[in-house]
């Protein structure tokens, strides 16, 4: 099996230290990149230093919602520009690319996690219609994302955190950046890290979309067959856009290190599909970390393994210097 030779990142806790060891091949062990998380007998190492904050939000459109602990927010639908408090202080921001048919209560948990870490969050969410009609749906959504980012340069640096089909949405953003690189390159330079939870590539769209829309097995099969047909007959209006976007993910056009959350029993985001992406990143010298569970549902890793998930997210943020190492925090 593919992952028998590649051990996923595991968090091992001693009385004083939590560390992650990553193995890229059966005989190759990379030095731990996730050092510095102190264990706490009464709390998760990840949550031991998190400051709980009030969460405020504002919707700019049906697809974009902004979350922050700062209440100086603009009225929606008037402008993408945030209040003066943001321009003055500047804050890191997470671009949260949601999975299809995601529920508000689930997405809010991720917004709260990042908010408590001192990040603002821009939630980006598409509908099945947006997915199936890229030029009239997803591409218009990512154009709004670009407008928001240009209007708020102080939201810097940027962390990408995407789920399932959210990977496609992000790569449509990258396609637009490449198509007008002179205008959008400053946004690309603000991206410093990527976290991918159950990402789905082009071949997984029919299977994944059908299961996101309904739990009825009979209807799922019908939708899957229709989408497989759709990708063939709508090649010039839909599939070609998925292919162009997929290339950007395989290239790691963003150029930032990545953390991948996957599971061996996920039929939508299979280990083989995901490793086909991050192995290319590694070949180009990009830093990659992987956490693979034996049993975990698609885009449900945080719900099932909250402590572990938070440990890995925070260790990754330490690695890319978006938050201070635990040892420095402990000495303050």
N, C-alpha and C positions, 0 to 999 in steps of 0.2 A: 504494500500500500504506500502511496506517495509520502504520507506523513510519518511513516515508520523511520525514515532516515532524517526527518526534520522535527526535532522536538520543539513544541511551542513554548512561549515564555511562561515560566512558572514563578510564583512568588513564594519564597521560603522565609518563614519568620523565626528568628531566634529571640532570646530574651531582650536583645538590644537593637537588632537590625533586621529589616526586611530587604531582600535583594532579589533581583530577577536575573536568571541565567538564560541566555538564548543560544540555541544550537542550530547551525545552518546545515550541517550534514552529520552523518553518523560518527565521523572521526574529527569533526571540527567544532570546537567550542570557542565562541567569541567571549571576550571578557565582559562581565556584567556591565550593562549600560544603565541599569536602573538601581544604582546604589544610593543609599542615603535616606530611606524611609524608616523612621524609628518606630519600633513597635510600642504599643501602649496597652497595658493590661486591661484597661476599661473601655478603650475606644479603638476603632479602626485607625491604622497609621494614616490613612488618607484623610480621615475626617478630624483627626486630633487638632489640627490647626485651622480648620475652615471656620471663617467668621460668618455666622448666619446674618443675612441681610433681608430687608424688605424688597420684594420683587414688584416692579412697576412695568407695565407694558403698554404699547400703542401699536395699532394696526395701520400700516401705510396703504395696504391693498388686501385683496383676498388671499394673496400669496405671501406677503411679507408682514412679519410682526417683530417688533423690537422689544427686548427685555433689558431692564437695567435696575440697579439699586438707587439710581439718581432720579428724583421725581421731576426734574426740569425737562419735561418732554414736550414736543410740539403737538399741535392738534393734527390728527390724521387727515390725509387727502389734500392738504394744502402745500406741503413741501416735504422733500426727503431729508432736509437739513435738520439736524438735532439742535437742541437749545445751546446757549452760550457756555453753559457749564462744561459741556463735552469738549468744545474747541479749546477751552482754557487748560483743562487737566490732561486730556488724552488718556485713553484706556485701551487695553487689548480687547479684541472682540472675536467671538466664535461665530462663524457662519455655519448654521445648523441646517443641513439639507435633509429634510424628513423623508421617511418612507411613504409609500402610497397608502392612502386611507388612514394615516396615522391619527390618533385621537389626541385632543388637546391636553388631557390629563397626563398622558404619557410623555409628550414632548416637554411639558412644563417641568418635569423632574430633571431633565437635562439642563434646561434653562436655569433652574435653581442651583444645580451643581456648579455651573460656571459662574453664576452670579455670586455665589458664596466664595468663590475663589478670586473674585475681583474682576471678572470679565463681563462685558456686555455681550448680548446674544442677538443675532439677527436670524430669525426662523424663516426658512424658505420652503414652501410647500406647494406641490402641484397636484392637479386632479388627473384622473384617468384620461380625460379629454385633452389636457395639456400634453400628456405623454404621447398620445396617439396622433396628435396634430402638432408636430414640433414647431413649425413656422408660425402657427397661430396660437400656440400655447406656451410650451417650455421656453422657447427663445424670447418671447415677450417678457416672461417672468425674470429671466436672467438679465435682460436689459434693465429692468427695474433695480436689480441687485447692483449692477454697475453704476446706475444713477445714484443710488444711495451711497456707495463707496466713494464716488467722486465728490459727492456733496459733504462728506464727513471724513476728510483725510486724517483727522486726529484719532480716528478709530484704528489704531495701529499699535502692535502688529496684529495680523489676522491668523487665526487657527481655523482649519477646516475640520468639521465633524459631520460625516454623512452616513446615511443608512440606506441599504438596499438600492432602490432606483434613484435615490438622492445622488449617487455617484454619477449617473447620467446627467442630472441637472447641473452638477458642478462642472462636468466636462463640456457642456454646452457653453458655460461661462468662459471656459478656457478657449474654446473655438472663437468666440467673439473677441476675446483679448488678442488672439493671434491675427484675426482679420483686420484689426485696427491697432496694431501693436504700439504705434507712436502715441496714441491717445491713452491706451489702457495699461501700458507697461508699468507705471508706478503702482498700480493695484497688484500686479503679479509680484512685485518686489516686496510687498507688505506681507505676503504669505510665508509663514515660517514653519508650519507643521500641519500634518493631516492625520486624522483618525477616521478609519473606515470600519463601520459595524455592519456585517453581513452584506457587503457590496455585491451588486448584480451586474454582470456584463451583458452584452447584447444577446447572447444565446439564452440567457435566463429570463428575458423579458416575458415571453408567453406564459411560462410556468409561474413565475413570480407574480405577475399582474393578476392572473386568474385567481390566485389564492389570496391576494390582497382584497379583491372585490367581494368575494363571497366564501362562506364555509361549506356551501352545498357542493358535494363532490361531483354530482352530475353536471351542475352548471359550470363548475371549474373546468371540467374536461371540454365542454362546449366552447367556453371562452378561450381556452388554450388553443384549440384547433382553429378557431377563428383568427386569433392573433398570429399563428404560424402562417395562415393563408394571407393575412393582411401584410405581413412583412415581405411576402413574395410579390404580391400584386401592387403594393404601394411603395415599391423600392425607391422611385425617384422623388417621392413626396415625403417619405417617412424614414425608411430603412437607411438611406444614404446618410441622413443626419445622425442616426444612431452610430453608424460606422465611423464617421468623422469624429464624433465625440469619444467613442471608445478608444480610438488611436491616441487621443490626448491622455487618457488614463494609463494606457500601456507605456507611453513615453515618459510619464510623470512630468508633464509639461510644466506643472507648478514648481518642480525642482526642489520640493521640501521633503524632509524625512517623514516616514509614515508608521503608524501603529494600526494593525489590523486585528479585529475581533471576529472570530469565526468559530464554527463547531463542525465536528465530523458528521453529525447526523442532520445537517441542514440541507434539504433537497433543493433549495432555491439558490443559496450562496455556497456552493460546494468548495471544499478545500482545494480541489483541482483547479476550479475556475479562478479562485483568488490567487493561488500560488503562481498561476500563469502570468498574473500581473506583477506581483511584487518580486518575482525572480528576475524579471527584466529590469526592475528598479535597481536591484542589487548588482546586476551585471554592469550597470552604468555608474556604480559607486554610491548610490543613494542609501542612506541608513534606513533599515526596515526592522520593525519589531512585530511579532505575531503572538497573539494569545488565542489558543485553540482549546475549546472545551470538547469533551467526548459527547456530552449530551446537553444540548441547549437549543431552544427554538429560535427561528429566524427573527432578528431584531428584538430578541427578548433576553439578551445576555445580562443587561443591567438589572432587569427585574429579578432574574434568577440568581445572579451572583453579584449583588451590589457592592459588597466590600472589596472583592477581588477587582471588579471593574474600576472602582474608584482608585484603588492602589495603582493600577496600571496607567490610568489616565494621568494621575498626578506624577508618577515617576517619569512618564513621557514628557510632561510639561517641564519637569526639572531638567531633563536631558536636553531639551531644546531651549532652555533658559527663559521660559515664559514665566516661571515662578522660581523663587529662591530654593536652593537645596535645603533639605530638612536640617542638616547639621548647622547651617547658617542661621536658620530660623530659631533653632534651639539655643543658640548662643546669644541671641538678642535679648 
